[in-house]
Amino acid sequence: MGSPRLIATDLDGTALRSDGTVSPRTVAAFALVESVGSTLVFVTGRPPRWMHTVAAAVRHQGLAICANGALVYDLHTERIVRSHLIAADVLEEVVRRLCEKLPDLAFSAEYEGGFAREAGFLPGRWDSERAGGLQVEIAALTARPCAKLLALHPWMGPDALQETVHELVGDLVTPTHSSGRALIEMSARGVTKASALAALAAEGDIAPTEVIAFGDMPNDLPMLRWAGTSYAVANAHTEVLAAVDHVTAANDDDGVAVILEALYRR
């Protein structure tokens, strides 16, 4: 195997174990990438406020693409260095259309500097372990630009909900999902993990053929299709498993590390 110039990996469900930790083996594999001068980029649906533990595990080196491409985050300074936000007027129209057809939805929003949610929005695991964000009315939620608008349905399946949301507002935002819940994540139209990764690669004069990407969920598909070589972990969504070039071991079996060791260990 030749050494790629850039490694792009999703975090939750892919490079991280199911308990959200970075295994020592994976940390060592990340160090191998950097030791030969290749670029390592974390490309995640996580907001920057969830990146502190990961940043510490990799010694605060490199960049992370957060919120499905909406934010680029410097792990060294722990600061946002680039953002692509959904405008307030677009947020208002998206929520109006969705509420008209899907009145059971509850919304939350990731901003550059925090998180807010409607009373009916049930926080996920990470948010429930923290403050859970500011609780606000929907008018306040959509009053300022955000990096990611989230919509939670109490009973629909995530794939069916994504299809419906795409039909209703796909001309305004880019919807996807990644959590296994009926939780749709919406970025500004055209903003994906692939769009942000392509911009970073272009700055380094790195072609897609020089990139290997790893993922597990539908929000990873644009990145996996853009990269010259794509891997899914064995626990990935069926649509992802069908789309990639290769499948490695599951996240809890350090599947990303397995491939990085084969590529970089001499």
TORLOBA-207711 format. One line per field, with one value per atom (N, C-alpha, C): residue number from 1; residue in one letter; x, y, z. Coordinates in steps of 0.05 Angstrom, whole numbers. Atoms other than C-alpha are relative to their C-alpha. Layout:
% TORLOBA-207711
i: [NUM; ...]
aa: [A; ...]
c1: [X; ...]
c2: [Y; ...]
c3: [Z; ...]
END
This chain:
% TORLOBA-207711
i: [1; 1; 1; 2; 2; 2; 3; 3; 3; 4; 4; 4; 5; 5; 5; 6; 6; 6; 7; 7; 7; 8; 8; 8; 9; 9; 9; 10; 10; 10; 11; 11; 11; 12; 12; 12; 13; 13; 13; 14; 14; 14; 15; 15; 15; 16; 16; 16; 17; 17; 17; 18; 18; 18; 19; 19; 19; 20; 20; 20; 21; 21; 21; 22; 22; 22; 23; 23; 23; 24; 24; 24; 25; 25; 25; 26; 26; 26; 27; 27; 27; 28; 28; 28; 29; 29; 29; 30; 30; 30; 31; 31; 31; 32; 32; 32; 33; 33; 33; 34; 34; 34; 35; 35; 35; 36; 36; 36; 37; 37; 37; 38; 38; 38; 39; 39; 39; 40; 40; 40; 41; 41; 41; 42; 42; 42; 43; 43; 43; 44; 44; 44; 45; 45; 45; 46; 46; 46; 47; 47; 47; 48; 48; 48; 49; 49; 49; 50; 50; 50; 51; 51; 51; 52; 52; 52; 53; 53; 53; 54; 54; 54; 55; 55; 55; 56; 56; 56; 57; 57; 57; 58; 58; 58; 59; 59; 59; 60; 60; 60; 61; 61; 61; 62; 62; 62; 63; 63; 63; 64; 64; 64; 65; 65; 65; 66; 66; 66; 67; 67; 67; 68; 68; 68; 69; 69; 69; 70; 70; 70; 71; 71; 71; 72; 72; 72; 73; 73; 73; 74; 74; 74; 75; 75; 75; 76; 76; 76; 77; 77; 77; 78; 78; 78; 79; 79; 79; 80; 80; 80; 81; 81; 81; 82; 82; 82; 83; 83; 83; 84; 84; 84; 85; 85; 85; 86; 86; 86; 87; 87; 87; 88; 88; 88; 89; 89; 89; 90; 90; 90; 91; 91; 91; 92; 92; 92; 93; 93; 93; 94; 94; 94; 95; 95; 95; 96; 96; 96; 97; 97; 97; 98; 98; 98; 99; 99; 99; 100; 100; 100; 101; 101; 101; 102; 102; 102; 103; 103; 103; 104; 104; 104; 105; 105; 105; 106; 106; 106; 107; 107; 107; 108; 108; 108; 109; 109; 109; 110; 110; 110; 111; 111; 111; 112; 112; 112; 113; 113; 113; 114; 114; 114; 115; 115; 115; 116; 116; 116; 117; 117; 117; 118; 118; 118; 119; 119; 119; 120; 120; 120; 121; 121; 121; 122; 122; 122; 123; 123; 123; 124; 124; 124; 125; 125; 125; 126; 126; 126; 127; 127; 127; 128; 128; 128; 129; 129; 129; 130; 130; 130; 131; 131; 131; 132; 132; 132; 133; 133; 133; 134; 134; 134; 135; 135; 135; 136; 136; 136; 137; 137; 137; 138; 138; 138; 139; 139; 139; 140; 140; 140; 141; 141; 141; 142; 142; 142; 143; 143; 143; 144; 144; 144; 145; 145; 145; 146; 146; 146; 147; 147; 147; 148; 148; 148; 149; 149; 149; 150; 150; 150; 151; 151; 151; 152; 152; 152; 153; 153; 153; 154; 154; 154; 155; 155; 155; 156; 156; 156; 157; 157; 157; 158; 158; 158; 159; 159; 159; 160; 160; 160; 161; 161; 161; 162; 162; 162; 163; 163; 163; 164; 164; 164; 165; 165; 165; 166; 166; 166; 167; 167; 167; 168; 168; 168; 169; 169; 169; 170; 170; 170; 171; 171; 171; 172; 172; 172; 173; 173; 173; 174; 174; 174; 175; 175; 175; 176; 176; 176; 177; 177; 177; 178; 178; 178; 179; 179; 179; 180; 180; 180; 181; 181; 181; 182; 182; 182; 183; 183; 183; 184; 184; 184; 185; 185; 185; 186; 186; 186; 187; 187; 187; 188; 188; 188; 189; 189; 189; 190; 190; 190; 191; 191; 191; 192; 192; 192; 193; 193; 193; 194; 194; 194; 195; 195; 195; 196; 196; 196; 197; 197; 197; 198; 198; 198; 199; 199; 199; 200; 200; 200; 201; 201; 201; 202; 202; 202; 203; 203; 203; 204; 204; 204; 205; 205; 205; 206; 206; 206; 207; 207; 207; 208; 208; 208; 209; 209; 209; 210; 210; 210; 211; 211; 211; 212; 212; 212; 213; 213; 213; 214; 214; 214; 215; 215; 215; 216; 216; 216; 217; 217; 217; 218; 218; 218; 219; 219; 219; 220; 220; 220; 221; 221; 221; 222; 222; 222; 223; 223; 223; 224; 224; 224; 225; 225; 225; 226; 226; 226; 227; 227; 227; 228; 228; 228; 229; 229; 229; 230; 230; 230; 231; 231; 231; 232; 232; 232; 233; 233; 233; 234; 234; 234; 235; 235; 235; 236; 236; 236; 237; 237; 237; 238; 238; 238; 239; 239; 239; 240; 240; 240; 241; 241; 241; 242; 242; 242; 243; 243; 243; 244; 244; 244; 245; 245; 245; 246; 246; 246; 247; 247; 247; 248; 248; 248; 249; 249; 249; 250; 250; 250; 251; 251; 251; 252; 252; 252; 253; 253; 253; 254; 254; 254; 255; 255; 255; 256; 256; 256; 257; 257; 257; 258; 258; 258; 259; 259; 259; 260; 260; 260; 261; 261; 261; 262; 262; 262; 263; 263; 263; 264; 264; 264; 265; 265; 265; 266; 266; 266]
aa: [M; M; M; G; G; G; S; S; S; P; P; P; R; R; R; L; L; L; I; I; I; A; A; A; T; T; T; D; D; D; L; L; L; D; D; D; G; G; G; T; T; T; A; A; A; L; L; L; R; R; R; S; S; S; D; D; D; G; G; G; T; T; T; V; V; V; S; S; S; P; P; P; R; R; R; T; T; T; V; V; V; A; A; A; A; A; A; F; F; F; A; A; A; L; L; L; V; V; V; E; E; E; S; S; S; V; V; V; G; G; G; S; S; S; T; T; T; L; L; L; V; V; V; F; F; F; V; V; V; T; T; T; G; G; G; R; R; R; P; P; P; P; P; P; R; R; R; W; W; W; M; M; M; H; H; H; T; T; T; V; V; V; A; A; A; A; A; A; A; A; A; V; V; V; R; R; R; H; H; H; Q; Q; Q; G; G; G; L; L; L; A; A; A; I; I; I; C; C; C; A; A; A; N; N; N; G; G; G; A; A; A; L; L; L; V; V; V; Y; Y; Y; D; D; D; L; L; L; H; H; H; T; T; T; E; E; E; R; R; R; I; I; I; V; V; V; R; R; R; S; S; S; H; H; H; L; L; L; I; I; I; A; A; A; A; A; A; D; D; D; V; V; V; L; L; L; E; E; E; E; E; E; V; V; V; V; V; V; R; R; R; R; R; R; L; L; L; C; C; C; E; E; E; K; K; K; L; L; L; P; P; P; D; D; D; L; L; L; A; A; A; F; F; F; S; S; S; A; A; A; E; E; E; Y; Y; Y; E; E; E; G; G; G; G; G; G; F; F; F; A; A; A; R; R; R; E; E; E; A; A; A; G; G; G; F; F; F; L; L; L; P; P; P; G; G; G; R; R; R; W; W; W; D; D; D; S; S; S; E; E; E; R; R; R; A; A; A; G; G; G; G; G; G; L; L; L; Q; Q; Q; V; V; V; E; E; E; I; I; I; A; A; A; A; A; A; L; L; L; T; T; T; A; A; A; R; R; R; P; P; P; C; C; C; A; A; A; K; K; K; L; L; L; L; L; L; A; A; A; L; L; L; H; H; H; P; P; P; W; W; W; M; M; M; G; G; G; P; P; P; D; D; D; A; A; A; L; L; L; Q; Q; Q; E; E; E; T; T; T; V; V; V; H; H; H; E; E; E; L; L; L; V; V; V; G; G; G; D; D; D; L; L; L; V; V; V; T; T; T; P; P; P; T; T; T; H; H; H; S; S; S; S; S; S; G; G; G; R; R; R; A; A; A; L; L; L; I; I; I; E; E; E; M; M; M; S; S; S; A; A; A; R; R; R; G; G; G; V; V; V; T; T; T; K; K; K; A; A; A; S; S; S; A; A; A; L; L; L; A; A; A; A; A; A; L; L; L; A; A; A; A; A; A; E; E; E; G; G; G; D; D; D; I; I; I; A; A; A; P; P; P; T; T; T; E; E; E; V; V; V; I; I; I; A; A; A; F; F; F; G; G; G; D; D; D; M; M; M; P; P; P; N; N; N; D; D; D; L; L; L; P; P; P; M; M; M; L; L; L; R; R; R; W; W; W; A; A; A; G; G; G; T; T; T; S; S; S; Y; Y; Y; A; A; A; V; V; V; A; A; A; N; N; N; A; A; A; H; H; H; T; T; T; E; E; E; V; V; V; L; L; L; A; A; A; A; A; A; V; V; V; D; D; D; H; H; H; V; V; V; T; T; T; A; A; A; A; A; A; N; N; N; D; D; D; D; D; D; D; D; D; G; G; G; V; V; V; A; A; A; V; V; V; I; I; I; L; L; L; E; E; E; A; A; A; L; L; L; Y; Y; Y; R; R; R; R; R; R]
c1: [17; 0; 18; -13; 24; -11; 9; 19; -16; 15; -37; 10; -8; -25; -19; 20; -89; -17; 19; -129; -23; 24; -200; -17; 16; -239; -22; 21; -306; 8; -7; -305; -20; 19; -368; -9; 8; -382; 21; -20; -319; 28; -26; -253; -2; 5; -282; -14; 15; -307; -28; 28; -380; -5; 3; -369; 11; -10; -340; 30; -29; -267; 17; -20; -206; 19; -16; -169; 30; -29; -93; 10; -9; -84; -6; 7; -121; 16; -17; -83; 28; -26; -18; -1; 3; -44; -1; 1; -60; 28; -27; 11; 17; -14; 37; -5; 7; 1; 16; -14; 32; 30; -28; 101; 13; -11; 110; -8; 6; 83; -27; 27; 13; -18; 19; -46; -23; 22; -98; -22; 22; -166; -24; 24; -224; -24; 23; -290; -25; 20; -348; -26; 25; -420; 0; -2; -398; 3; -7; -399; 27; -26; -334; -1; 2; -360; 3; -4; -355; 28; -26; -283; 23; -22; -243; 14; -13; -231; 16; -14; -211; 25; -23; -165; 22; -20; -130; 13; -10; -122; 21; -19; -85; 19; -20; -42; -6; 9; -82; 14; -12; -54; -20; 16; -87; -26; 26; -155; -22; 24; -225; -21; 24; -284; -23; 22; -344; -27; 28; -420; -5; 4; -419; 10; -12; -375; -5; 7; -404; 22; -20; -346; 27; -27; -271; 13; -8; -239; 30; -28; -166; 3; -3; -150; 22; -21; -88; -10; 11; -123; -28; 28; -192; -17; 15; -221; -11; 12; -267; 15; -15; -227; -15; 16; -280; -28; 28; -356; -17; 20; -413; -27; 24; -478; -25; 27; -552; -10; 10; -580; -26; 24; -636; -26; 24; -687; -5; 3; -673; -9; 9; -680; -30; 28; -748; -17; 16; -773; 2; -3; -745; -18; 17; -780; -29; 28; -845; -9; 7; -846; -2; 0; -828; -23; 22; -878; -27; 25; -933; -7; 4; -923; 6; -9; -890; -3; 4; -921; 12; -12; -890; 30; -29; -819; 6; -11; -779; 28; -24; -718; 21; -22; -650; 19; -19; -593; 27; -28; -517; 9; -11; -488; 31; -29; -415; 8; -7; -416; -19; 18; -467; -22; 21; -530; -26; 26; -604; -21; 20; -666; -28; 27; -741; -4; 6; -772; -5; 6; -795; 23; -23; -726; 15; -14; -696; 29; -28; -621; 10; -13; -577; 19; -17; -526; 19; -21; -472; -13; 13; -519; -13; 13; -556; 20; -21; -489; 10; -8; -479; -25; 23; -525; -24; 22; -567; -8; 5; -566; -22; 20; -609; -27; 27; -684; -13; 11; -718; -25; 23; -781; 12; -10; -775; 8; -6; -775; 28; -27; -712; 21; -18; -681; 9; -5; -685; 7; -4; -669; 28; -27; -595; 12; -11; -552; 11; -11; -532; 16; -16; -483; -16; 15; -532; -27; 27; -607; -7; 7; -631; -30; 29; -702; -3; 4; -724; -29; 27; -786; -4; 4; -817; -3; 5; -831; 9; -8; -809; 28; -27; -749; 18; -18; -687; 2; -2; -683; -25; 25; -756; -3; 2; -752; 19; -18; -691; -11; 12; -726; -22; 21; -786; 11; -12; -744; 13; -12; -705; -20; 21; -769; -11; 13; -795; 19; -18; -732; 27; -26; -676; 9; -8; -677; 12; -9; -658; 24; -21; -612; 9; -10; -572; -6; 7; -605; 15; -12; -572; -6; 3; -571; 24; -24; -518; -3; 1; -544; -15; 17; -591; -27; 27; -648; -13; 14; -701; 8; -12; -656; 14; -11; -642; 17; -20; -582; 0; 1; -588; 22; -21; -529; -10; 6; -530; 1; 2; -547; 28; -25; -487; 23; -21; -448; -1; -3; -425; 28; -27; -366; 19; -16; -342; 8; -7; -346; 21; -20; -306; 27; -25; -255; 14; -11; -246; 14; -13; -231; 26; -25; -179; 21; -19; -147; 11; -9; -144; 21; -19; -107; 28; -25; -53; 8; -6; -54; -1; 4; -79; -24; 21; -121; -17; 17; -180; 13; -13; -139; 21; -20; -89; -12; 14; -142; -13; 15; -168; -19; 20; -233; -13; 13; -267; -27; 25; -340; -19; 20; -402; -29; 28; -465; -6; 7; -504; 13; -13; -473; 29; -27; -406; 0; 1; -429; 12; -12; -410; 31; -29; -339; 11; -10; -332; -1; 1; -354; 20; -20; -307; 29; -27; -245; 8; -10; -201; -4; 4; -206; -18; 19; -263; -2; 4; -271; -24; 20; -331; 9; -4; -325; -22; 19; -362; -27; 26; -416; -15; 12; -434; -29; 27; -503; 2; 0; -523; 6; -4; -523; 30; -29; -451; 16; -14; -428; -2; 4; -457; 16; -12; -422; 30; -29; -350; 16; -19; -289; 7; -10; -270; -15; 11; -295; 21; -20; -251; -15; 12; -264; -17; 19; -317; 15; -13; -303; 10; -9; -299; 24; -24; -245; 22; -21; -203; 4; -1; -220; 16; -16; -190; 30; -28; -125; 11; -10; -120; 10; -8; -117; 24; -22; -72; 27; -24; -22; 11; -8; -20; 12; -10; -9; 26; -22; 43; 22; -20; 79; 20; -21; 145; 18]
c2: [-24; 0; 25; -25; 70; 18; -17; 124; 24; -23; 175; 25; -26; 249; 10; -9; 259; -23; 19; 216; 16; -13; 239; -21; 19; 203; 12; -6; 209; -9; 7; 203; -20; 18; 174; -22; 23; 104; -10; 7; 103; -2; 0; 123; -3; 3; 127; -25; 24; 68; 9; -6; 63; 16; -16; 94; 29; -27; 157; 4; -3; 143; -6; 6; 142; -21; 21; 77; 7; -5; 78; -9; 10; 37; 21; -20; 90; 25; -23; 147; -5; 6; 112; -1; 1; 101; 28; -28; 175; 12; -10; 191; -10; 11; 145; 17; -16; 187; 26; -25; 251; -3; 4; 220; -1; 0; 213; 24; -26; 282; 0; 0; 261; 17; -17; 304; -17; 14; 278; 21; -18; 312; -16; 12; 293; 15; -11; 303; -11; 10; 299; 16; -14; 317; 15; -13; 338; 30; -28; 411; 4; -5; 443; -5; 3; 441; -29; 28; 365; -10; 9; 364; 1; -4; 378; -26; 25; 305; -11; 9; 287; 16; -17; 347; -7; 8; 326; -26; 27; 254; 1; -2; 277; 24; -20; 329; 27; -26; 388; 7; -5; 380; -2; 2; 392; 15; -13; 414; -21; 17; 385; 14; -10; 395; -9; 6; 399; 7; -6; 403; -7; 10; 363; 19; -18; 414; 29; -28; 479; 16; -14; 495; -15; 11; 485; 10; -4; 480; -6; 4; 489; -14; 15; 435; 11; -12; 472; 23; -24; 537; -5; 6; 504; 24; -23; 560; -7; 2; 562; 19; -16; 586; 5; -4; 581; -10; 9; 577; 5; -2; 567; -4; 1; 584; 1; -3; 579; 27; -27; 649; -2; 0; 668; -2; 0; 680; -28; 27; 611; -19; 16; 579; 3; -5; 611; -14; 13; 585; -30; 29; 515; -10; 9; 510; 3; -4; 538; -23; 22; 486; -27; 26; 428; -2; 1; 446; -3; 2; 451; -29; 28; 378; -20; 18; 348; 14; -16; 382; -12; 12; 333; 5; -5; 356; 19; -19; 390; 8; -10; 433; 8; -12; 452; 12; -13; 493; 1; -4; 492; 26; -25; 561; -1; -1; 582; -1; -2; 594; -12; 12; 548; -16; 18; 506; 9; -7; 521; -20; 20; 477; 8; -2; 477; -18; 16; 448; -29; 28; 386; -15; 14; 370; -14; 16; 313; -2; 1; 320; -28; 26; 263; -6; 9; 226; 22; -20; 280; 24; -24; 338; -6; 6; 302; -3; 1; 293; 28; -27; 368; 17; -18; 428; -4; 5; 409; 24; -23; 478; 18; -19; 539; -7; 6; 525; 26; -25; 576; -7; 2; 588; -2; 5; 571; 27; -26; 645; 9; -7; 656; -19; 20; 592; 8; -6; 617; 30; -29; 690; 8; -6; 685; -24; 22; 644; -22; 23; 575; -18; 19; 521; -24; 25; 464; 2; 2; 459; -29; 28; 394; -2; 5; 366; -29; 26; 307; -7; 10; 265; -22; 20; 222; -29; 28; 160; -8; 8; 162; -12; 11; 122; 21; -21; 163; 2; -1; 143; 12; -11; 158; 29; -29; 224; 16; -15; 245; 4; -2; 230; 21; -20; 272; 28; -27; 330; 9; -7; 329; 10; -9; 334; 27; -24; 391; 25; -23; 435; -4; 5; 405; 22; -23; 468; 22; -21; 509; -8; 10; 465; -27; 27; 400; -18; 17; 348; -27; 26; 284; -11; 10; 239; -18; 14; 204; -14; 9; 184; -26; 23; 125; 7; -10; 167; 13; -16; 203; 29; -26; 263; 9; -10; 302; 25; -22; 349; 15; -17; 407; 21; -20; 449; 19; -18; 507; -15; 14; 486; -3; 6; 452; -5; 4; 447; -29; 28; 375; -5; 8; 339; 1; 0; 333; 28; -27; 407; 13; -12; 427; -14; 15; 371; 7; -7; 388; 27; -27; 461; -2; 3; 440; -14; 14; 391; 18; -18; 444; 19; -19; 491; -13; 15; 437; -12; 11; 420; -31; 29; 350; -8; 9; 314; -21; 21; 268; -27; 26; 209; -5; 2; 223; -1; -1; 219; -27; 23; 160; 10; -9; 171; -24; 21; 130; 11; -9; 133; -23; 21; 97; 7; -8; 138; 17; -15; 174; 27; -26; 241; -2; 4; 211; -5; 9; 191; 20; -19; 256; -1; 2; 252; -26; 26; 178; -2; 0; 188; 19; -19; 247; -11; 10; 212; -21; 20; 171; -29; 27; 111; 4; -3; 100; -26; 23; 53; 5; 0; 37; -19; 19; 5; -20; 22; -61; 5; -7; -31; 22; -23; 22; -6; 0; 38; -15; 16; -8; 16; -17; 50; 6; -6; 66; -25; 24; -6; -6; 5; -9; 20; -21; 55; 1; -3; 46; -20; 18; 14; -24; 21; -26; 1; 2; -49; -10; 8; -53; -10; 10; -79; 22; -19; -46; 20; -22; 17; -11; 11; -23; -19; 17; -67; 16; -18; -6; -3; 4; -14; 21; -21; 53; -4; 5; 37; -23; 23; -30; 9; -9; 5; 19; -19; 62; -14; 15; 12; -13; 14; -26; 21; -21; 40; 12; -17; 73; -14; 13; 23; -14; 12; 3; -19]
c3: [0; 0; 0; -1; -15; 22; -22; 38; -12; 10; 25; 13; -11; 37; 21; -20; 77; 9; -12; 124; 12; -10; 138; 14; -14; 191; 17; -19; 225; 28; -27; 300; 12; -14; 334; -18; 15; 311; -20; 20; 268; 14; -13; 301; 30; -29; 371; 7; -9; 411; 7; -5; 428; 25; -24; 496; -4; 6; 462; 5; -6; 481; -25; 20; 437; 11; -11; 447; -2; 2; 460; -28; 26; 396; -22; 20; 355; 3; -4; 387; -12; 11; 368; -31; 29; 297; -12; 9; 290; 0; -2; 312; -23; 23; 257; -25; 23; 205; 0; -2; 230; -1; -1; 238; -27; 27; 163; -16; 13; 147; -14; 11; 124; 17; -14; 144; 11; -13; 193; 6; -4; 193; 12; -11; 238; -13; 15; 200; 14; -18; 247; 0; -5; 261; 26; -27; 331; -3; -1; 348; 14; -14; 373; 30; -29; 445; 9; -6; 442; -7; 10; 417; 20; -19; 480; 7; -6; 498; -23; 24; 427; -4; 3; 423; 19; -19; 486; -7; 7; 462; -23; 23; 399; 4; -8; 436; -14; 10; 408; -27; 26; 338; -23; 24; 271; 0; 4; 247; 1; 1; 255; -16; 13; 209; 16; -19; 255; -12; 8; 249; -29; 27; 184; -22; 20; 148; 4; -4; 175; 14; -16; 222; -3; -1; 217; 26; -27; 285; 4; -6; 305; 27; -25; 356; 18; -16; 379; 18; -14; 398; 11; -6; 406; -7; 10; 364; -28; 27; 303; -19; 19; 243; -26; 24; 188; 5; -4; 187; -25; 21; 138; 13; -17; 173; -16; 11; 158; 8; -6; 153; 16; -17; 202; -16; 16; 147; -12; 10; 119; 22; -23; 188; 4; -5; 196; -21; 21; 129; 2; -3; 141; 22; -22; 208; -7; 8; 179; -17; 18; 123; 15; -13; 168; 20; -20; 223; -13; 15; 171; -7; 8; 149; 22; -22; 211; 27; -24; 271; 26; -24; 321; 3; -2; 306; 23; -19; 360; -10; 12; 343; 20; -15; 369; -21; 18; 339; 13; -8; 343; -12; 9; 339; 2; -3; 334; 29; -28; 408; 20; -19; 439; -13; 8; 435; 14; -11; 445; -10; 8; 442; 10; -9; 446; 24; -23; 509; -7; 7; 471; -12; 12; 443; 22; -20; 483; -6; 6; 488; -3; 4; 465; 23; -23; 508; 9; -8; 506; 13; -11; 519; 27; -25; 574; 23; -20; 610; 7; -5; 607; 6; -7; 616; -18; 18; 556; -17; 17; 524; 12; -9; 534; -12; 10; 529; -9; 11; 484; -16; 19; 442; -28; 27; 368; -14; 12; 348; 8; -9; 390; -13; 11; 363; -28; 28; 291; -4; 3; 305; -8; 8; 290; -16; 16; 241; 18; -15; 263; -19; 15; 241; -8; 5; 246; 14; -10; 255; 3; -5; 286; 5; -2; 282; 10; -12; 326; -2; 1; 313; 20; -22; 368; -9; 7; 327; -28; 27; 253; 0; 4; 230; -13; 10; 213; -30; 29; 140; -13; 10; 127; 6; -7; 164; -17; 18; 124; -27; 27; 59; -1; -1; 80; 3; -4; 105; -25; 26; 40; -20; 19; 0; 7; -9; 42; -1; -3; 51; -13; 12; 9; -19; 16; -33; 16; -18; 28; 17; -17; 70; -9; 6; 67; 24; -23; 112; -1; -2; 137; 28; -27; 198; 7; -9; 240; 26; -28; 308; 5; -4; 297; 11; -8; 326; -24; 20; 285; 3; -4; 288; -25; 25; 225; 5; -3; 221; -26; 25; 172; 1; 4; 147; -22; 22; 99; -26; 26; 28; -13; 13; -5; 20; -20; 60; 10; -9; 75; 10; -7; 102; -24; 25; 30; -8; 9; 14; 17; -17; 75; -3; 4; 65; -26; 26; -8; 1; -3; 10; 15; -15; 61; -17; 17; 13; -22; 21; -42; 10; -11; 4; 2; -1; 11; -26; 26; -63; 0; -3; -45; -17; 17; -97; 14; -12; -79; -1; 3; -104; 21; -21; -48; 28; -26; 7; 5; -10; 47; 21; -19; 86; 13; -16; 140; 11; -11; 162; 6; -8; 187; -5; 1; 177; -25; 24; 121; -2; 2; 139; -10; 10; 119; -31; 28; 48; -19; 19; 12; 2; -3; 41; -11; 10; 26; -30; 30; -46; -12; 11; -55; 2; -4; -28; -20; 19; -73; 9; -12; -26; 25; -22; 23; 16; -18; 83; 18; -21; 126; 22; -22; 194; -2; 4; 200; 12; -14; 245; -15; 14; 192; -10; 13; 164; -26; 24; 107; -25; 23; 57; -3; 0; 76; -8; 8; 71; -30; 29; 1; -17; 16; -21; -1; -3; 1; -17; 14; -31; 17; -18; 30; 27; -27; 98; 19; -20; 160; 25; -24; 230; 13; -13; 275; 17; -16; 315; 26; -26; 380; -3; 5; 347; -14; 11; 325; -30; 29; 252; -15; 13; 232; 5; -7; 269; -16; 15; 234; -28; 27; 166; 1; -3; 189; 6; -6; 218; -25; 24; 152; -20; 19; 113; 9; -9; 156; 17; -16; 200; -18; 17; 168; 17]
END
